[in-house]
Amino acid sequence: MLHIAERHAGLLPKDANARARAVMWMFAALNTVEPPIFELTIARILEGDKSWAEARLPLVKDRIRARLEPLAARLGDAEWLDGAFSAGDLMMVSVLIRLKISGILNEYPNLAGYVARGEARPAYSRAFAAQLALYTPPAG
């Protein structure tokens, strides 16, 4: 994503400080917010049949909430994380989307709105359709 963002206008700000913050949000999405979300997926899919799985889920969900609370506070009522939309938002939205099925995202209305705004971007729709086309077998 960083490679693409560096080569396409509009994904990284021109201002050096704003650019650094956008990159920081990209890394925060993958290294701070995503790990407990991935852990939830593992807990449900790979460990769901274990005798201790139900007892573990609240702990995993609490770890997710511990990451979402400061993120929701930082976003506040802003449209994007740092002013204008950037690759940081793109990456964060891509990570947060995975929470929609769990219902946890709905506990944070501003984050749910943030994800909805990210999904509503025309470029998101085009990219998602292109990605889906790669994994969808041809009809017939």
C-alpha positions in Angstrom: 0.0 0.0 0.0 2.8 2.4 0.9 4.4 1.7 -2.5 1.2 2.5 -4.3 0.5 5.6 -2.1 3.9 7.0 -2.9 3.2 6.8 -6.6 -0.4 8.0 -6.9 -1.5 11.6 -6.1 -4.1 12.0 -3.4 -3.1 9.1 -1.2 -0.3 10.8 0.7 -0.3 14.5 1.6 2.5 16.7 0.2 3.3 18.3 3.6 6.0 16.2 5.2 4.4 16.1 8.7 1.0 15.2 7.4 2.6 12.6 5.1 4.4 11.1 8.1 1.1 10.9 10.0 -0.6 9.2 7.1 2.1 6.6 7.0 1.9 6.3 10.8 -1.9 5.5 10.5 -1.1 2.9 7.9 1.2 1.1 10.3 -1.1 1.6 13.2 -3.9 -0.1 11.3 -1.8 -3.1 10.6 0.2 -3.4 13.7 -2.0 -2.0 16.5 -5.7 -2.3 15.4 -5.6 -5.4 13.2 -3.9 -8.0 15.5 -6.8 -8.3 18.0 -9.3 -8.3 15.1 -7.4 -11.1 13.5 -7.3 -12.9 16.9 -11.1 -12.8 16.9 -11.2 -14.5 13.5 -8.9 -17.2 14.7 -10.9 -17.6 17.9 -14.1 -18.1 15.9 -12.9 -20.1 13.0 -10.0 -22.2 14.2 -10.7 -22.4 17.9 -14.5 -22.2 17.9 -14.9 -26.0 18.6 -12.7 -25.9 21.7 -14.2 -26.3 25.1 -12.7 -23.0 26.2 -13.6 -21.0 23.1 -16.8 -19.3 24.5 -14.9 -18.2 27.6 -12.1 -16.7 25.4 -14.3 -14.6 23.1 -15.1 -11.8 25.7 -11.3 -11.4 26.4 -10.6 -11.1 22.7 -13.4 -8.6 22.2 -12.2 -6.6 25.1 -8.7 -6.4 23.5 -10.4 -5.1 20.3 -12.4 -2.5 22.3 -9.1 -1.4 24.0 -7.8 -0.5 20.5 -11.0 1.0 19.2 -11.7 3.3 22.1 -8.6 5.6 21.6 -9.1 5.4 17.8 -12.8 6.5 18.1 -11.7 9.3 20.5 -9.0 10.4 18.0 -11.5 10.4 15.1 -14.1 12.3 17.1 -16.6 13.8 14.7 -14.0 14.3 11.9 -14.5 12.8 8.5 -11.0 11.3 8.3 -8.2 10.6 10.7 -6.0 13.6 9.8 -8.0 16.1 7.8 -8.1 15.0 4.2 -8.5 11.4 3.2 -5.2 9.5 2.9 -3.7 6.1 2.5 -3.8 5.9 6.3 -7.6 6.1 6.1 -7.7 3.5 3.3 -5.7 1.1 5.4 -7.6 1.7 8.6 -11.0 1.3 6.9 -9.8 -1.9 5.3 -8.9 -3.3 8.7 -12.1 -2.0 10.5 -14.4 -3.5 7.8 -13.6 -6.9 9.2 -15.4 -6.0 12.4 -18.8 -5.3 10.7 -19.9 -8.9 11.0 -19.1 -9.1 14.7 -21.3 -6.1 15.7 -18.4 -4.5 17.7 -18.0 -1.7 15.1 -21.6 -0.6 15.9 -20.6 0.1 19.4 -18.6 3.0 18.0 -20.9 5.0 15.8 -18.2 7.4 14.6 -16.0 4.5 13.5 -19.0 2.8 11.8 -19.6 6.1 9.9 -16.0 6.3 9.1 -16.0 2.9 7.6 -19.2 3.7 5.7 -17.6 6.8 4.2 -14.5 4.8 3.2 -16.7 2.1 1.5 -18.7 4.8 -0.3 -15.7 6.2 -2.0 -15.9 5.4 -5.8 -12.3 4.2 -5.8 -13.1 1.8 -3.0 -15.9 0.3 -5.1 -13.7 0.0 -8.1 -10.9 -1.6 -6.2 -13.2 -4.0 -4.4 -14.9 -5.0 -7.7 -11.5 -5.6 -9.3 -10.4 -7.7 -6.3 -13.6 -9.7 -6.3 -13.2 -10.4 -10.0 -9.9 -12.0 -9.3 -11.5 -14.5 -7.0 -14.8 -15.1 -8.7 -14.8 -18.0 -11.2 -16.3 -17.1 -14.6 -19.9 -18.0 -15.1 -20.8 -20.9 -17.2 
